[in-house]
Amino acid sequence: MVLNDEVHKMISGGSKKFVLNMEAVEHINSSGLGILIASLNAVRQVGGSLMIANARPKVLELLKITKLNQIFESFGSVDEAVKSLP
């Protein structure tokens, strides 16, 4: 739950725009998906945005299978994700 805790701490500090670099994430399970969704919900509650960058093919496939690719915007690089932030 480190991600969720960090997101909440950053929101409390005034941050609203987030890019989650998933470069090192090889696998993700239902708990991980739940944490991603909770983080996204927290960011959206303050009118913010959360983008995913550098997700590996297995992670992207799981997002597609679970249809979470429809709520998470994913980019091939952190730079692309940052440029897309509103």
mmCIF file as gemmi writes it, N, C-alpha and C atoms, coordinates in Angstrom:
data_model
loop_
_atom_site.group_PDB
_atom_site.id
_atom_site.type_symbol
_atom_site.label_atom_id
_atom_site.label_alt_id
_atom_site.label_comp_id
_atom_site.label_asym_id
_atom_site.label_entity_id
_atom_site.label_seq_id
_atom_site.pdbx_PDB_ins_code
_atom_site.Cartn_x
_atom_site.Cartn_y
_atom_site.Cartn_z
_atom_site.occupancy
_atom_site.B_iso_or_equiv
_atom_site.pdbx_formal_charge
_atom_site.auth_seq_id
_atom_site.auth_asym_id
_atom_site.pdbx_PDB_model_num
ATOM 1 N N . MET Axp A 1 ? 0.808 -1.189 0 1 0 ? 1 A 1
ATOM 2 C CA . MET Axp A 1 ? 0 0 0 1 0 ? 1 A 1
ATOM 3 C C . MET Axp A 1 ? 0.856 1.259 0 1 0 ? 1 A 1
ATOM 4 N N . VAL Axp A 2 ? 2.125 1.114 -0.259 1 0 ? 2 A 1
ATOM 5 C CA . VAL Axp A 2 ? 3.021 2.263 -0.282 1 0 ? 2 A 1
ATOM 6 C C . VAL Axp A 2 ? 2.551 3.277 -1.326 1 0 ? 2 A 1
ATOM 7 N N . LEU Axp A 3 ? 2.151 2.811 -2.492 1 0 ? 3 A 1
ATOM 8 C CA . LEU Axp A 3 ? 1.7 3.716 -3.548 1 0 ? 3 A 1
ATOM 9 C C . LEU Axp A 3 ? 0.531 4.563 -3.068 1 0 ? 3 A 1
ATOM 10 N N . ASN Axp A 4 ? -0.474 3.938 -2.535 1 0 ? 4 A 1
ATOM 11 C CA . ASN Axp A 4 ? -1.659 4.653 -2.079 1 0 ? 4 A 1
ATOM 12 C C . ASN Axp A 4 ? -1.305 5.669 -0.994 1 0 ? 4 A 1
ATOM 13 N N . ASP Axp A 5 ? -0.43 5.271 -0.054 1 0 ? 5 A 1
ATOM 14 C CA . ASP Axp A 5 ? -0.002 6.184 1.011 1 0 ? 5 A 1
ATOM 15 C C . ASP Axp A 5 ? 0.734 7.39 0.433 1 0 ? 5 A 1
ATOM 16 N N . GLU Axp A 6 ? 1.622 7.151 -0.525 1 0 ? 6 A 1
ATOM 17 C CA . GLU Axp A 6 ? 2.385 8.243 -1.144 1 0 ? 6 A 1
ATOM 18 C C . GLU Axp A 6 ? 1.475 9.187 -1.919 1 0 ? 6 A 1
ATOM 19 N N . VAL Axp A 7 ? 0.527 8.622 -2.642 1 0 ? 7 A 1
ATOM 20 C CA . VAL Axp A 7 ? -0.409 9.454 -3.401 1 0 ? 7 A 1
ATOM 21 C C . VAL Axp A 7 ? -1.197 10.349 -2.451 1 0 ? 7 A 1
ATOM 22 N N . HIS Axp A 8 ? -1.695 9.785 -1.36 1 0 ? 8 A 1
ATOM 23 C CA . HIS Axp A 8 ? -2.457 10.584 -0.394 1 0 ? 8 A 1
ATOM 24 C C . HIS Axp A 8 ? -1.582 11.668 0.241 1 0 ? 8 A 1
ATOM 25 N N . LYS Axp A 9 ? -0.337 11.318 0.538 1 0 ? 9 A 1
ATOM 26 C CA . LYS Axp A 9 ? 0.576 12.309 1.121 1 0 ? 9 A 1
ATOM 27 C C . LYS Axp A 9 ? 0.825 13.45 0.13 1 0 ? 9 A 1
ATOM 28 N N . MET Axp A 10 ? 1.021 13.108 -1.135 1 0 ? 10 A 1
ATOM 29 C CA . MET Axp A 10 ? 1.278 14.124 -2.153 1 0 ? 10 A 1
ATOM 30 C C . MET Axp A 10 ? 0.034 14.978 -2.407 1 0 ? 10 A 1
ATOM 31 N N . ILE Axp A 11 ? -1.135 14.363 -2.38 1 0 ? 11 A 1
ATOM 32 C CA . ILE Axp A 11 ? -2.384 15.116 -2.53 1 0 ? 11 A 1
ATOM 33 C C . ILE Axp A 11 ? -2.513 16.116 -1.375 1 0 ? 11 A 1
ATOM 34 N N . SER Axp A 12 ? -2.211 15.671 -0.167 1 0 ? 12 A 1
ATOM 35 C CA . SER Axp A 12 ? -2.266 16.562 0.992 1 0 ? 12 A 1
ATOM 36 C C . SER Axp A 12 ? -1.309 17.738 0.84 1 0 ? 12 A 1
ATOM 37 N N . GLY Axp A 13 ? -0.22 17.513 0.116 1 0 ? 13 A 1
ATOM 38 C CA . GLY Axp A 13 ? 0.754 18.572 -0.137 1 0 ? 13 A 1
ATOM 39 C C . GLY Axp A 13 ? 0.385 19.456 -1.31 1 0 ? 13 A 1
ATOM 40 N N . GLY Axp A 14 ? -0.744 19.161 -1.969 1 0 ? 14 A 1
ATOM 41 C CA . GLY Axp A 14 ? -1.218 20.013 -3.05 1 0 ? 14 A 1
ATOM 42 C C . GLY Axp A 14 ? -1.022 19.47 -4.457 1 0 ? 14 A 1
ATOM 43 N N . SER Axp A 15 ? -0.405 18.31 -4.576 1 0 ? 15 A 1
ATOM 44 C CA . SER Axp A 15 ? -0.194 17.724 -5.908 1 0 ? 15 A 1
ATOM 45 C C . SER Axp A 15 ? -1.503 17.203 -6.478 1 0 ? 15 A 1
ATOM 46 N N . LYS Axp A 16 ? -1.678 17.377 -7.788 1 0 ? 16 A 1
ATOM 47 C CA . LYS Axp A 16 ? -2.876 16.891 -8.463 1 0 ? 16 A 1
ATOM 48 C C . LYS Axp A 16 ? -2.565 16.124 -9.741 1 0 ? 16 A 1
ATOM 49 N N . LYS Axp A 17 ? -1.34 16.208 -10.209 1 0 ? 17 A 1
ATOM 50 C CA . LYS Axp A 17 ? -0.971 15.55 -11.463 1 0 ? 17 A 1
ATOM 51 C C . LYS Axp A 17 ? 0.091 14.497 -11.173 1 0 ? 17 A 1
ATOM 52 N N . PHE Axp A 18 ? -0.215 13.26 -11.595 1 0 ? 18 A 1
ATOM 53 C CA . PHE Axp A 18 ? 0.65 12.135 -11.286 1 0 ? 18 A 1
ATOM 54 C C . PHE Axp A 18 ? 0.948 11.308 -12.534 1 0 ? 18 A 1
ATOM 55 N N . VAL Axp A 19 ? 2.202 10.88 -12.649 1 0 ? 19 A 1
ATOM 56 C CA . VAL Axp A 19 ? 2.594 9.906 -13.657 1 0 ? 19 A 1
ATOM 57 C C . VAL Axp A 19 ? 3.217 8.746 -12.899 1 0 ? 19 A 1
ATOM 58 N N . LEU Axp A 20 ? 2.632 7.578 -13.055 1 0 ? 20 A 1
ATOM 59 C CA . LEU Axp A 20 ? 3.107 6.377 -12.38 1 0 ? 20 A 1
ATOM 60 C C . LEU Axp A 20 ? 4.002 5.611 -13.338 1 0 ? 20 A 1
ATOM 61 N N . ASN Axp A 21 ? 5.301 5.628 -13.081 1 0 ? 21 A 1
ATOM 62 C CA . ASN Axp A 21 ? 6.262 4.911 -13.915 1 0 ? 21 A 1
ATOM 63 C C . ASN Axp A 21 ? 6.273 3.445 -13.488 1 0 ? 21 A 1
ATOM 64 N N . MET Axp A 22 ? 5.709 2.587 -14.331 1 0 ? 22 A 1
ATOM 65 C CA . MET Axp A 22 ? 5.572 1.17 -13.995 1 0 ? 22 A 1
ATOM 66 C C . MET Axp A 22 ? 6.654 0.308 -14.642 1 0 ? 22 A 1
ATOM 67 N N . GLU Axp A 23 ? 7.739 0.932 -14.993 1 0 ? 23 A 1
ATOM 68 C CA . GLU Axp A 23 ? 8.858 0.266 -15.664 1 0 ? 23 A 1
ATOM 69 C C . GLU Axp A 23 ? 9.35 -0.979 -14.923 1 0 ? 23 A 1
ATOM 70 N N . ALA Axp A 24 ? 9.399 -0.94 -13.611 1 0 ? 24 A 1
ATOM 71 C CA . ALA Axp A 24 ? 9.936 -2.051 -12.824 1 0 ? 24 A 1
ATOM 72 C C . ALA Axp A 24 ? 8.874 -3.08 -12.427 1 0 ? 24 A 1
ATOM 73 N N . VAL Axp A 25 ? 7.626 -2.844 -12.784 1 0 ? 25 A 1
ATOM 74 C CA . VAL Axp A 25 ? 6.537 -3.759 -12.401 1 0 ? 25 A 1
ATOM 75 C C . VAL Axp A 25 ? 6.42 -4.867 -13.443 1 0 ? 25 A 1
ATOM 76 N N . GLU Axp A 26 ? 6.778 -6.079 -13.044 1 0 ? 26 A 1
ATOM 77 C CA . GLU Axp A 26 ? 6.726 -7.212 -13.97 1 0 ? 26 A 1
ATOM 78 C C . GLU Axp A 26 ? 5.371 -7.902 -13.938 1 0 ? 26 A 1
ATOM 79 N N . HIS Axp A 27 ? 4.764 -7.981 -12.754 1 0 ? 27 A 1
ATOM 80 C CA . HIS Axp A 27 ? 3.466 -8.639 -12.58 1 0 ? 27 A 1
ATOM 81 C C . HIS Axp A 27 ? 2.609 -7.759 -11.693 1 0 ? 27 A 1
ATOM 82 N N . ILE Axp A 28 ? 1.301 -7.912 -11.853 1 0 ? 28 A 1
ATOM 83 C CA . ILE Axp A 28 ? 0.373 -7.203 -10.967 1 0 ? 28 A 1
ATOM 84 C C . ILE Axp A 28 ? -0.81 -8.135 -10.703 1 0 ? 28 A 1
ATOM 85 N N . ASN Axp A 29 ? -1.23 -8.182 -9.459 1 0 ? 29 A 1
ATOM 86 C CA . ASN Axp A 29 ? -2.356 -9.05 -9.103 1 0 ? 29 A 1
ATOM 87 C C . ASN Axp A 29 ? -3.574 -8.199 -8.748 1 0 ? 29 A 1
ATOM 88 N N . SER Axp A 30 ? -4.623 -8.852 -8.265 1 0 ? 30 A 1
ATOM 89 C CA . SER Axp A 30 ? -5.851 -8.125 -7.964 1 0 ? 30 A 1
ATOM 90 C C . SER Axp A 30 ? -5.645 -7.08 -6.866 1 0 ? 30 A 1
ATOM 91 N N . SER Axp A 31 ? -4.786 -7.367 -5.92 1 0 ? 31 A 1
ATOM 92 C CA . SER Axp A 31 ? -4.496 -6.383 -4.872 1 0 ? 31 A 1
ATOM 93 C C . SER Axp A 31 ? -3.825 -5.156 -5.468 1 0 ? 31 A 1
ATOM 94 N N . GLY Axp A 32 ? -2.891 -5.384 -6.372 1 0 ? 32 A 1
ATOM 95 C CA . GLY Axp A 32 ? -2.213 -4.28 -7.044 1 0 ? 32 A 1
ATOM 96 C C . GLY Axp A 32 ? -3.174 -3.455 -7.871 1 0 ? 32 A 1
ATOM 97 N N . LEU Axp A 33 ? -4.092 -4.123 -8.559 1 0 ? 33 A 1
ATOM 98 C CA . LEU Axp A 33 ? -5.098 -3.402 -9.34 1 0 ? 33 A 1
ATOM 99 C C . LEU Axp A 33 ? -5.983 -2.568 -8.412 1 0 ? 33 A 1
ATOM 100 N N . GLY Axp A 34 ? -6.32 -3.133 -7.264 1 0 ? 34 A 1
ATOM 101 C CA . GLY Axp A 34 ? -7.133 -2.401 -6.293 1 0 ? 34 A 1
ATOM 102 C C . GLY Axp A 34 ? -6.429 -1.146 -5.798 1 0 ? 34 A 1
ATOM 103 N N . ILE Axp A 35 ? -5.14 -1.238 -5.582 1 0 ? 35 A 1
ATOM 104 C CA . ILE Axp A 35 ? -4.361 -0.078 -5.139 1 0 ? 35 A 1
ATOM 105 C C . ILE Axp A 35 ? -4.31 0.969 -6.242 1 0 ? 35 A 1
ATOM 106 N N . LEU Axp A 36 ? -4.138 0.535 -7.486 1 0 ? 36 A 1
ATOM 107 C CA . LEU Axp A 36 ? -4.142 1.483 -8.608 1 0 ? 36 A 1
ATOM 108 C C . LEU Axp A 36 ? -5.479 2.219 -8.685 1 0 ? 36 A 1
ATOM 109 N N . ILE Axp A 37 ? -6.57 1.478 -8.564 1 0 ? 37 A 1
ATOM 110 C CA . ILE Axp A 37 ? -7.902 2.071 -8.643 1 0 ? 37 A 1
ATOM 111 C C . ILE Axp A 37 ? -8.124 3.035 -7.477 1 0 ? 37 A 1
ATOM 112 N N . ALA Axp A 38 ? -7.724 2.644 -6.273 1 0 ? 38 A 1
ATOM 113 C CA . ALA Axp A 38 ? -7.878 3.522 -5.107 1 0 ? 38 A 1
ATOM 114 C C . ALA Axp A 38 ? -7.076 4.806 -5.284 1 0 ? 38 A 1
ATOM 115 N N . SER Axp A 39 ? -5.877 4.687 -5.828 1 0 ? 39 A 1
ATOM 116 C CA . SER Axp A 39 ? -5.044 5.866 -6.07 1 0 ? 39 A 1
ATOM 117 C C . SER Axp A 39 ? -5.681 6.773 -7.107 1 0 ? 39 A 1
ATOM 118 N N . LEU Axp A 40 ? -6.175 6.182 -8.181 1 0 ? 40 A 1
ATOM 119 C CA . LEU Axp A 40 ? -6.836 6.971 -9.221 1 0 ? 40 A 1
ATOM 120 C C . LEU Axp A 40 ? -8.062 7.687 -8.654 1 0 ? 40 A 1
ATOM 121 N N . ASN Axp A 41 ? -8.861 6.996 -7.859 1 0 ? 41 A 1
ATOM 122 C CA . ASN Axp A 41 ? -10.047 7.603 -7.256 1 0 ? 41 A 1
ATOM 123 C C . ASN Axp A 41 ? -9.672 8.77 -6.352 1 0 ? 41 A 1
ATOM 124 N N . ALA Axp A 42 ? -8.615 8.601 -5.565 1 0 ? 42 A 1
ATOM 125 C CA . ALA Axp A 42 ? -8.173 9.68 -4.669 1 0 ? 42 A 1
ATOM 126 C C . ALA Axp A 42 ? -7.748 10.906 -5.472 1 0 ? 42 A 1
ATOM 127 N N . VAL Axp A 43 ? -7.024 10.676 -6.553 1 0 ? 43 A 1
ATOM 128 C CA . VAL Axp A 43 ? -6.553 11.778 -7.406 1 0 ? 43 A 1
ATOM 129 C C . VAL Axp A 43 ? -7.743 12.465 -8.078 1 0 ? 43 A 1
ATOM 130 N N . ARG Axp A 44 ? -8.674 11.692 -8.572 1 0 ? 44 A 1
ATOM 131 C CA . ARG Axp A 44 ? -9.844 12.275 -9.244 1 0 ? 44 A 1
ATOM 132 C C . ARG Axp A 44 ? -10.724 13.069 -8.277 1 0 ? 44 A 1
ATOM 133 N N . GLN Axp A 45 ? -10.769 12.669 -7.023 1 0 ? 45 A 1
ATOM 134 C CA . GLN Axp A 45 ? -11.583 13.388 -6.033 1 0 ? 45 A 1
ATOM 135 C C . GLN Axp A 45 ? -11.108 14.817 -5.824 1 0 ? 45 A 1
ATOM 136 N N . VAL Axp A 46 ? -9.833 15.074 -6.102 1 0 ? 46 A 1
ATOM 137 C CA . VAL Axp A 46 ? -9.312 16.437 -5.964 1 0 ? 46 A 1
ATOM 138 C C . VAL Axp A 46 ? -9.174 17.116 -7.327 1 0 ? 46 A 1
ATOM 139 N N . GLY Axp A 47 ? -9.779 16.506 -8.352 1 0 ? 47 A 1
ATOM 140 C CA . GLY Axp A 47 ? -9.749 17.09 -9.687 1 0 ? 47 A 1
ATOM 141 C C . GLY Axp A 47 ? -8.445 16.876 -10.414 1 0 ? 47 A 1
ATOM 142 N N . GLY Axp A 48 ? -7.705 15.863 -10.019 1 0 ? 48 A 1
ATOM 143 C CA . GLY Axp A 48 ? -6.398 15.608 -10.613 1 0 ? 48 A 1
ATOM 144 C C . GLY Axp A 48 ? -6.406 14.529 -11.674 1 0 ? 48 A 1
ATOM 145 N N . SER Axp A 49 ? -5.197 14.207 -12.14 1 0 ? 49 A 1
ATOM 146 C CA . SER Axp A 49 ? -5.002 13.2 -13.188 1 0 ? 49 A 1
ATOM 147 C C . SER Axp A 49 ? -3.895 12.243 -12.79 1 0 ? 49 A 1
ATOM 148 N N . LEU Axp A 50 ? -4.058 10.978 -13.148 1 0 ? 50 A 1
ATOM 149 C CA . LEU Axp A 50 ? -3.036 9.97 -12.93 1 0 ? 50 A 1
ATOM 150 C C . LEU Axp A 50 ? -2.854 9.205 -14.23 1 0 ? 50 A 1
ATOM 151 N N . MET Axp A 51 ? -1.627 9.21 -14.741 1 0 ? 51 A 1
ATOM 152 C CA . MET Axp A 51 ? -1.289 8.512 -15.985 1 0 ? 51 A 1
ATOM 153 C C . MET Axp A 51 ? -0.312 7.392 -15.671 1 0 ? 51 A 1
ATOM 154 N N . ILE Axp A 52 ? -0.342 6.357 -16.49 1 0 ? 52 A 1
ATOM 155 C CA . ILE Axp A 52 ? 0.585 5.241 -16.366 1 0 ? 52 A 1
ATOM 156 C C . ILE Axp A 52 ? 1.616 5.342 -17.484 1 0 ? 52 A 1
ATOM 157 N N . ALA Axp A 53 ? 2.874 5.112 -17.13 1 0 ? 53 A 1
ATOM 158 C CA . ALA Axp A 53 ? 3.943 5.143 -18.128 1 0 ? 53 A 1
ATOM 159 C C . ALA Axp A 53 ? 4.798 3.878 -18.017 1 0 ? 53 A 1
ATOM 160 N N . ASN Axp A 54 ? 5.338 3.456 -19.138 1 0 ? 54 A 1
ATOM 161 C CA . ASN Axp A 54 ? 6.299 2.35 -19.213 1 0 ? 54 A 1
ATOM 162 C C . ASN Axp A 54 ? 5.773 1.013 -18.691 1 0 ? 54 A 1
ATOM 163 N N . ALA Axp A 55 ? 4.482 0.773 -18.81 1 0 ? 55 A 1
ATOM 164 C CA . ALA Axp A 55 ? 3.94 -0.51 -18.357 1 0 ? 55 A 1
ATOM 165 C C . ALA Axp A 55 ? 4.412 -1.62 -19.292 1 0 ? 55 A 1
ATOM 166 N N . ARG Axp A 56 ? 4.772 -2.737 -18.726 1 0 ? 56 A 1
ATOM 167 C CA . ARG Axp A 56 ? 5.225 -3.892 -19.507 1 0 ? 56 A 1
ATOM 168 C C . ARG Axp A 56 ? 4.034 -4.574 -20.176 1 0 ? 56 A 1
ATOM 169 N N . PRO Axp A 57 ? 4.311 -5.344 -21.217 1 0 ? 57 A 1
ATOM 170 C CA . PRO Axp A 57 ? 3.216 -6.003 -21.948 1 0 ? 57 A 1
ATOM 171 C C . PRO Axp A 57 ? 2.275 -6.83 -21.072 1 0 ? 57 A 1
ATOM 172 N N . LYS Axp A 58 ? 2.793 -7.551 -20.094 1 0 ? 58 A 1
ATOM 173 C CA . LYS Axp A 58 ? 1.923 -8.361 -19.222 1 0 ? 58 A 1
ATOM 174 C C . LYS Axp A 58 ? 0.964 -7.478 -18.428 1 0 ? 58 A 1
ATOM 175 N N . VAL Axp A 59 ? 1.464 -6.356 -17.958 1 0 ? 59 A 1
ATOM 176 C CA . VAL Axp A 59 ? 0.619 -5.43 -17.189 1 0 ? 59 A 1
ATOM 177 C C . VAL Axp A 59 ? -0.428 -4.81 -18.102 1 0 ? 59 A 1
ATOM 178 N N . LEU Axp A 60 ? -0.014 -4.392 -19.293 1 0 ? 60 A 1
ATOM 179 C CA . LEU Axp A 60 ? -0.959 -3.82 -20.256 1 0 ? 60 A 1
ATOM 180 C C . LEU Axp A 60 ? -2.036 -4.815 -20.639 1 0 ? 60 A 1
ATOM 181 N N . GLU Axp A 61 ? -1.643 -6.068 -20.802 1 0 ? 61 A 1
ATOM 182 C CA . GLU Axp A 61 ? -2.613 -7.116 -21.157 1 0 ? 61 A 1
ATOM 183 C C . GLU Axp A 61 ? -3.633 -7.31 -20.033 1 0 ? 61 A 1
ATOM 184 N N . LEU Axp A 62 ? -3.173 -7.299 -18.789 1 0 ? 62 A 1
ATOM 185 C CA . LEU Axp A 62 ? -4.091 -7.438 -17.667 1 0 ? 62 A 1
ATOM 186 C C . LEU Axp A 62 ? -5.047 -6.246 -17.594 1 0 ? 62 A 1
ATOM 187 N N . LEU Axp A 63 ? -4.534 -5.045 -17.838 1 0 ? 63 A 1
ATOM 188 C CA . LEU Axp A 63 ? -5.413 -3.872 -17.852 1 0 ? 63 A 1
ATOM 189 C C . LEU Axp A 63 ? -6.466 -4.008 -18.956 1 0 ? 63 A 1
ATOM 190 N N . LYS Axp A 64 ? -6.054 -4.578 -20.078 1 0 ? 64 A 1
ATOM 191 C CA . LYS Axp A 64 ? -6.992 -4.767 -21.187 1 0 ? 64 A 1
ATOM 192 C C . LYS Axp A 64 ? -8.042 -5.826 -20.838 1 0 ? 64 A 1
ATOM 193 N N . ILE Axp A 65 ? -7.613 -6.945 -20.287 1 0 ? 65 A 1
ATOM 194 C CA . ILE Axp A 65 ? -8.52 -8.033 -19.933 1 0 ? 65 A 1
ATOM 195 C C . ILE Axp A 65 ? -9.561 -7.57 -18.913 1 0 ? 65 A 1
ATOM 196 N N . THR Axp A 66 ? -9.123 -6.769 -17.959 1 0 ? 66 A 1
ATOM 197 C CA . THR Axp A 66 ? -10.015 -6.293 -16.902 1 0 ? 66 A 1
ATOM 198 C C . THR Axp A 66 ? -10.758 -5.013 -17.3 1 0 ? 66 A 1
ATOM 199 N N . LYS Axp A 67 ? -10.496 -4.563 -18.523 1 0 ? 67 A 1
ATOM 200 C CA . LYS Axp A 67 ? -11.098 -3.335 -19.066 1 0 ? 67 A 1
ATOM 201 C C . LYS Axp A 67 ? -10.681 -2.068 -18.31 1 0 ? 67 A 1
ATOM 202 N N . LEU Axp A 68 ? -9.649 -2.187 -17.498 1 0 ? 68 A 1
ATOM 203 C CA . LEU Axp A 68 ? -9.141 -1.018 -16.792 1 0 ? 68 A 1
ATOM 204 C C . LEU Axp A 68 ? -8.362 -0.09 -17.727 1 0 ? 68 A 1
ATOM 205 N N . ASN Axp A 69 ? -8.041 -0.601 -18.911 1 0 ? 69 A 1
ATOM 206 C CA . ASN Axp A 69 ? -7.381 0.26 -19.905 1 0 ? 69 A 1
ATOM 207 C C . ASN Axp A 69 ? -8.329 1.369 -20.363 1 0 ? 69 A 1
ATOM 208 N N . GLN Axp A 70 ? -9.608 1.22 -20.059 1 0 ? 70 A 1
ATOM 209 C CA . GLN Axp A 70 ? -10.587 2.245 -20.415 1 0 ? 70 A 1
ATOM 210 C C . GLN Axp A 70 ? -10.621 3.389 -19.399 1 0 ? 70 A 1
ATOM 211 N N . ILE Axp A 71 ? -10.062 3.162 -18.204 1 0 ? 71 A 1
ATOM 212 C CA . ILE Axp A 71 ? -10.038 4.234 -17.214 1 0 ? 71 A 1
ATOM 213 C C . ILE Axp A 71 ? -8.626 4.75 -16.919 1 0 ? 71 A 1
ATOM 214 N N . PHE Axp A 72 ? -7.612 3.95 -17.228 1 0 ? 72 A 1
ATOM 215 C CA . PHE Axp A 72 ? -6.226 4.384 -17.05 1 0 ? 72 A 1
ATOM 216 C C . PHE Axp A 72 ? -5.627 4.732 -18.405 1 0 ? 72 A 1
ATOM 217 N N . GLU Axp A 73 ? -5.092 5.931 -18.514 1 0 ? 73 A 1
ATOM 218 C CA . GLU Axp A 73 ? -4.371 6.287 -19.73 1 0 ? 73 A 1
ATOM 219 C C . GLU Axp A 73 ? -2.944 5.802 -19.571 1 0 ? 73 A 1
ATOM 220 N N . SER Axp A 74 ? -2.449 5.095 -20.586 1 0 ? 74 A 1
ATOM 221 C CA . SER Axp A 74 ? -1.118 4.51 -20.534 1 0 ? 74 A 1
ATOM 222 C C . SER Axp A 74 ? -0.269 5.043 -21.673 1 0 ? 74 A 1
ATOM 223 N N . PHE Axp A 75 ? 1.008 5.328 -21.36 1 0 ? 75 A 1
ATOM 224 C CA . PHE Axp A 75 ? 1.93 5.896 -22.338 1 0 ? 75 A 1
ATOM 225 C C . PHE Axp A 75 ? 3.23 5.118 -22.342 1 0 ? 75 A 1
ATOM 226 N N . GLY Axp A 76 ? 3.916 5.166 -23.468 1 0 ? 76 A 1
ATOM 227 C CA . GLY Axp A 76 ? 5.169 4.436 -23.631 1 0 ? 76 A 1
ATOM 228 C C . GLY Axp A 76 ? 6.349 5.028 -22.891 1 0 ? 76 A 1
ATOM 229 N N . SER Axp A 77 ? 6.22 6.273 -22.45 1 0 ? 77 A 1
ATOM 230 C CA . SER Axp A 77 ? 7.312 6.901 -21.707 1 0 ? 77 A 1
ATOM 231 C C . SER Axp A 77 ? 6.754 7.897 -20.708 1 0 ? 77 A 1
ATOM 232 N N . VAL Axp A 78 ? 7.574 8.232 -19.745 1 0 ? 78 A 1
ATOM 233 C CA . VAL Axp A 78 ? 7.182 9.235 -18.751 1 0 ? 78 A 1
ATOM 234 C C . VAL Axp A 78 ? 6.984 10.583 -19.441 1 0 ? 78 A 1
ATOM 235 N N . ASP Axp A 79 ? 7.867 10.922 -20.368 1 0 ? 79 A 1
ATOM 236 C CA . ASP Axp A 79 ? 7.751 12.207 -21.078 1 0 ? 79 A 1
ATOM 237 C C . ASP Axp A 79 ? 6.423 12.34 -21.805 1 0 ? 79 A 1
ATOM 238 N N . GLU Axp A 80 ? 6.009 11.256 -22.492 1 0 ? 80 A 1
ATOM 239 C CA . GLU Axp A 80 ? 4.714 11.277 -23.191 1 0 ? 80 A 1
ATOM 240 C C . GLU Axp A 80 ? 3.568 11.484 -22.206 1 0 ? 80 A 1
ATOM 241 N N . ALA Axp A 81 ? 3.637 10.794 -21.079 1 0 ? 81 A 1
ATOM 242 C CA . ALA Axp A 81 ? 2.593 10.903 -20.065 1 0 ? 81 A 1
ATOM 243 C C . ALA Axp A 81 ? 2.529 12.321 -19.497 1 0 ? 81 A 1
ATOM 244 N N . VAL Axp A 82 ? 3.687 12.887 -19.203 1 0 ? 82 A 1
ATOM 245 C CA . VAL Axp A 82 ? 3.745 14.247 -18.643 1 0 ? 82 A 1
ATOM 246 C C . VAL Axp A 82 ? 3.151 15.24 -19.644 1 0 ? 82 A 1
ATOM 247 N N . LYS Axp A 83 ? 3.491 15.1 -20.905 1 0 ? 83 A 1
ATOM 248 C CA . LYS Axp A 83 ? 2.975 16.01 -21.941 1 0 ? 83 A 1
ATOM 249 C C . LYS Axp A 83 ? 1.456 15.906 -22.089 1 0 ? 83 A 1
ATOM 250 N N . SER Axp A 84 ? 0.883 14.771 -21.733 1 0 ? 84 A 1
ATOM 251 C CA . SER Axp A 84 ? -0.566 14.575 -21.899 1 0 ? 84 A 1
ATOM 252 C C . SER Axp A 84 ? -1.37 15.083 -20.711 1 0 ? 84 A 1
ATOM 253 N N . LEU Axp A 85 ? -0.699 15.403 -19.61 1 0 ? 85 A 1
ATOM 254 C CA . LEU Axp A 85 ? -1.419 15.869 -18.421 1 0 ? 85 A 1
ATOM 255 C C . LEU Axp A 85 ? -2.144 17.177 -18.717 1 0 ? 85 A 1
ATOM 256 N N . PRO Axp A 86 ? -3.406 17.268 -18.304 1 0 ? 86 A 1
ATOM 257 C CA . PRO Axp A 86 ? -4.163 18.51 -18.536 1 0 ? 86 A 1
ATOM 258 C C . PRO Axp A 86 ? -3.658 19.653 -17.653 1 0 ? 86 A 1
